[in-house]
Every structure is written in structure tokens, then in C-alpha cells.
Amino acid sequence: MKSLLFCVVFLELVWFGYGHDQSRNHHPLAPAFFIFGDSLVDSGNNNYIPTLAKANYLPYGIDFGFPTGRFCNGRTVVDYGAMYLGLPLVPPYLSPVSIGGNVLKGLNYASAAAGILDETGQHYGARTTLNGQISQFEMTIQLQLQPFFQNPADLRKYLAKSIIAINIGSNDYINNYLMPDRYSSSQIYGGKEYATLLIKTLSAQISRLYNLGARKMVLAGSGPLGCIPSQLSMVKGKNSSGCVTKINNLISLFNSRLKDLPNTLNKTLPGSLFIYQNFYALFHDMVVNPSRYGLVVPDKACCGGGRYGGALTCLPLQQPCMDRHHYVFWDAFHPTEIANKIIAKNTFSKSTKYSYPISFYELAKL
């Protein structure tokens, strides 16, 4: 285990150095990119904590060059987001790489199995909840960033110009509400009440980030969880779109409230700027109309086992599919690198089709 961790850290150092070289000539749109979320955007934090939710083994990372802890065959959507900003890949907060000047261009606090609610994902063991991630951000500001700024005003300006990405909420369903044998939330709350609870909790968490200096925030909607191989493997029937309607309806209740959240927060958090990324609509279209995006297989995991490859997630040294660029899903839960690239092109760029009320590019330029 120690030798594996050493290899991961060594490869992180190599890749992080390469990432800096790649972006050195760029003029970034923002000084830094700070990322909060779950396994969709975790870049390796869970490598360093005692948890079952890890992706530090092959074939994860097969197209990255080596396993990094990303739950993907290659890059995640925020890796491409950093690229659109003209910044290097953002290192995980818990990595030994994340010291000194390396933190000035941003940190990734995301943790696989984490949720908006603290109890979400607890059956996996350790994970850094969103509340915990925000506490880590606070420590970063106090202990790591302050020494680089001559006065508090300069630090405030840097934080206000930085981009804060929040991609979380999926686990509050698939690793909480939709697991009635392990969690009581579905017995306590109806779908609307649970979505309201999540948004109320998230609103308070965003206010914490604002009070720490965050101003430009990107809120990613949850994808259509009723379309992922994990959920498809557990049901007998799916609708004409190839998804489980009941689950997607629950997610839509959350997303509709999330999209409206900035309207409320703009009134209570002066100077704040938000965009909502409609991952649901885009990803659902990729599943229903895969050929439109050059994809072929919209419902099976490239690496997994059982029905749709979703009954068992990708196991160590398992042979994945060869034509990964044709698959929407990498494993039972997560998109392939090509799917992440398509999502990023439509949401982390100048396009406003899936970004509300302005594009990611416009937010960064403000």
C-alpha cells in the first residue's frame, strides 16, 4: 500500500510539473480555479484517506498515462475547465504536491462519495463532505495563501477574481436517498422536501464560501442519474429514452431549485456572481442521441460487470473496452474522458446553450 501511494505521489509530481509547463505561456482568464465536489471531479484526494471509494489503480487513468485517483479513463470535466481558463491541471488538496506556490493557481477539494449532507456516502468510509471541503478551503486561505499577499485587500481581490466550481449532489441521491436499506432519508422526506433540504443546506454552504471571499461561483446541475449503468442494472424496465424515469424526476426536482438558487443568493450576497451549468439536459441528450456527438454506446459501462456493466464497477486490472471514445460511460457511475470533453466544450466555454444566465467564459472575464 505504501509503495502504491509513493508511485501515485511521484507520478503526480511528474504530471503536475508537466501541466505547469503546458500552461506557462497562457494568459489565464482567472488567477485560480478552486473545485468542490464528488467523484465526478475528484482528482485524487481519496488516495490519501481510508475509504472504499478509490480509483488509484488501473484501468482507471489508462488514457491519462497512469491512475491518479480520477474516476475516469482520462481527464475529468474540470480538467478541461482548467484548460479553458488557461490554467494547469488543479492538484488535489491532500496531495503532497499542494504546497508553497503550487496552490496559487487553485486547489481541488473534491472527494469521492461526498455529498451536500454530511451523512451521505458514509458506508464507503472516510470522505470529505462539502462542509469539510469548505473548511479545507478556509485553512488554505489562512495558512497557505495569506503569506503570498502583502495586504488583505490584495488577497480579497485574488479570491474575488478566482473561479469556484461546485459539482455535488449526485451522491445525496445514489448514496443516500436511493438506498433505503442504509439511509432513512427517503422515509422521512418526499422528493420535493428532500430537494428543498439539499438546496437549503447548499445555500448555507455557499454563504460560507462567500464569507471566505468567493465571488464567482459555478453551480453544476446533477446529471440524469436514471441513465447511469448502476441504476439501469437494478431495474427491469427503462423508458423509451433508455433511462429510469422515477429517478430522473427526483433529480429534476433538485436541479430546478438549484437553477433558481442564484436569484435568491444575489439578493443576500452582494457582489456575488453565479452561473448554473445544465449538465442534465446536455448529458441526457448524449444518452438519447449519442450519434450527434460521435458516440455509439450510451447505456453500458466501458469497464464494469453485470447488466449494462453497472452491477459491479471497474475492478483492479480489469480489461476495459477498447473503443473508449465511443462510450458515454466509463464505469457504473462516471463518464468517459470523451464524454467529459464534450460536456466541458458545451459548459466551460463561450457557449451559453447549457450555461445560465451567461457563459463560463463571460463569468471569468467579468
N, C-alpha and C positions, 0 to 999 in steps of 0.2 A: 504494500500500500504506500509506504514512504517513497519507494523508488518511482512508483507511478506518479505521485504528486510532484516529485522532483522533475520528472520528464515534462509534466504539464507546465510547471513554472518556467523551466528552461525554454520550452517552445514558445511560451507567452512572451518571454523576453526577446526572443528572436523576431517573432511576428510583430510585436509592439514597435520594435526598432524599425522594422521594415515599413510599418504603417506610417510612422513619422516621416520617413524618407519620402514616401509616396505623396504626402500632402504638404511638403515643405515649401513648394513653390506656389501654393494656392493662396488666395486671399479669402479667408473664410468669411461666410456670411454672419457668423456669430462667434464670439470668443470661446464658447464652451457648450457642450451638449451633455446634460445630466439626464439619466434614464432610470425610470422607476417601473417595476412591473413583475412579471412572472416568467415562466419558461419560454414564452414566445420571444422574449428579448434578453433573457439571462445570457451573459457572455462568459460565465464560468464561476460565479460566486458560490454555487453549491458544491464546487470542487473542494471547498475549504470548510465545510460543515458536515456533521454526522447526519446524513439523510439518505433515504432510498431514492430520492429524486435527483439523480445524477446522469450526466451524459459525457463522462470523461473517458470513454472507451470507443474503439472502432466497432461498427462502421460510422458512428457519429463523427462528423468532421472529415469524412472521406474526400470531399471535394474542397475542403479548406486546406488540406495538406496533413492534418493531424487533428485528433479530438481536442477541443478546447473547453468543453463544458456547454457549448451551444447545443440546443436540442434540434439539430438540423444536420443535413449532409454538408452544408456550407455556411453561408452568411445569413444572418437574420435581417429582418426588415429595418432595424435601427442601425445595423452596419451600413446599409445603403443610405439610410437617413444621414449618417455622419458624412458619407461621401458627398451627398447633395449639399451639405453645409460647407464642404471643403476642409473637413476636419479628419484626423486619423481615426482608426478604429478606437472606440472608447473602452478602456480597460475595466475589468471588474473591480469593484471597491475592495474586496477581500484579498485580491492578488498582491503578492509582494512587489509587483511592478508599480503599484499605485502609491508612489511616494514622491516627495520633492516636486520638481517642476512637471512631472508626468501627469499631475492631477489638474493642471491649469486649463487643459482643453476638454475637461469633463470626466465624469466617472459614471459607471453603470452599477446601480444598486439592486437591479432586478434579481429575484430569487425564485427558482422553480418551486411550484406548489404553493406559492404565496397568494394571498387574497386581500381584499379590502377589509374583510373581517379577520380578526386575529386567530380565530379557531380554524379557519379554512385550511385544509391540507395537512392538519396535524397528524393524520395517520401515516404520513410519509416520514415523520420525524422532524428534525430541525429544518426550518426555513425562515427567511427574514420577511416578516409580514410588511405590508405597506407602512404601517406605523413605525416598524423597526427601520425600514429603509429611510424614512424621513429623519429619524434620529441619527442615522449614519451620515446623512447629508448635513445635519446640524454640526456634527463632530468634524466633518470635512471643512466646513466654513471656519469653525473656531480654531482648529488645530493645524490644518494644512494650508488653507487659502490665505488667512489673515496675514501671515508673515510676508507674503509677496506683494502686499499693498501698503503704500506709505500712510494712507489715512482711510478711515471708514467710508468716506464718500466715494473713493475710487473702487473699493470693494463692492459697494452698493450698485454702482454703475455697471461693473462687470457682471454681477448677478442679474441685474435687470435686462442686460443685453443677451444673456445666455438663454438657450432653449431648454425647456424642461419637458420631457416626454413621459407621459403616464399611460401605460398599456397594461391594464389589470382589470379583473372582474370575472374572467372565464372560470377560474378555479372556485370562485364563490358559488358556481353552479355545478360544474362536473366533479369537484372535490368537496362539496358541501351539500347544497340543496338537492342535488340529484342522487345523493347517497343516503337514503332514509334509514338504512340499517346502521349507519355510523354517526349521522348527524340529525338533530331534531328540528332543524330549521323549516323543513317542508311541512312538519306537523304544526308548527307554531304560526307560520306565515303563508298566506296565499301568494300567488305570483306577483300581483301588484304591490302588496305590502312588503314583500321581500325586496323587490326592485327599489321601492321607496327607501327602505332601510339602508341598502347599499349606497344609494345616492346621497342620503343624509350623512352617512359615515364618510364617504368620499369627499363631500363638501367641506367637512371639518378638517380633513387631511390636507386638502388643497389650501385651506386657510392657513394651516401651519406652514406650508411651503411659502406662501405669500409673506407671512410674518418673518420668514428667514431671508427674504429678499427676492424670491422668484417672481417674475412678472410675465414672461412669455411662456405659456403652457399649452401643450398639445395633448388633447384628450382622445385616445383611440377607442372607438367603439369595439365591443366584443364581436367576434366573427360568428357565423351561423353554426353553433355547436351541434345542432341537429344533423349536420352534414359530415361530421368527422368520423373516421373509421371506428373509433372507440364506441361511439354511440350507435352507429349502424350495426355493429356486431352484436348488440344486446337486444335488438328489436326484430320482430318477424317481418314487419312491413314498413315501407317508406313511401312517401308520396311521389307524385309524378316528377318532381324536381330532384328526386333521389335523396331526400332528407327526411328527418323526423319532425313533423310539423309542431307537435306539442312542445318540444324543446326549443325550437326556433322562436315560437311565440313567447316563451319565457324571456329569451334573450332580447327580443324586440321591446319588451316592457322596460328592460334596463336601458337599452340604447336610446329610446325615445326620451327618457328622463335625463340621460347623460347629455344628449344634444341640447336640451333646454337649460342645463346647469349654468353655462356661461352667462346667460341672460340674467340669472339671479346673482351670480358672483360679481359681475361687472358693477352692480349697484353697491355691493358691500365691500369690494376690494378695489379702491380707486387706483387707476394706473395699470390694472391687470389687462392682459391680452390673451384670449383663448381662441384656439381653433378645435373643431371636432372633426375627426377623421372617420368617415363612414366605411370602416372595414367590412361591415356586414354586407352591404349592398355589392361592393366590389367582389368580395370572396364568394358570395352566393352566385354571382354571375359567372365566376370562374368555374364553379362546380356544375352549373346548369348549361353553360355554353363554353366548354373547355377549348374547342377548336378555334374560337375567337381569339384566344391567347396563345395558340400554338401548342396547347396541351391535349393529351389523349385520355389519360386515366384520372377521372375526377373523384372516385369513391374508394379506392384501395390504397393502403399504405405501401410505399416502396420497400419498407423494412418493417416486418411485423409478422404476426401469426394468427391463425383462425379466420373467421369470416371477415372479409374486407381487410384482412391484415390488422384488425383492430382489437382482437381478443387478447393478444399478447403484444406488448410494444417491442421495439427493436432490442434484441439481446446482444451481449458482447460477442464480437466476431461473426455475427450472423451475416450471411451473404445478402446484400440488398439487391434491388432490381438494377439492371444495367442501364436502362434508358430513363435515368432520373429526371432528365429535362422534359419528360412527357407526363410526369406525375404532379398532381396538385399536393398530395400528402406524402411527407417523408416517413412518418411513423403513425401510430394510432391517434396522435393528438396534434401534430405540428406540420406546418407547410414545408415543402422542399425549398431549396435555395432559389430555384427559378420562380416559384410562386411568390417568395418574399421579394424578389427583384421586381416582379410585375406589380405587386402591391405598393412597393416603395415608389416606383415610377409614377403611379397614379395618385399617391398621397403625400410623398415627401418631395414634391417638385413644384413647378409653376402651375400645375393643373388645379382647377377648382371643382372638378366634377364630383370628387368624393371628399372635398375639404370645405368646411363651413365655418365662418362666413367668408374667409379669404384663404388663399393658398398658403402652404408651408413656406414657400419662398417669400411671399409678401410679409408673413409674420416675422421671418428672420431679418428682412430688410428694414422693418419699422424701427 
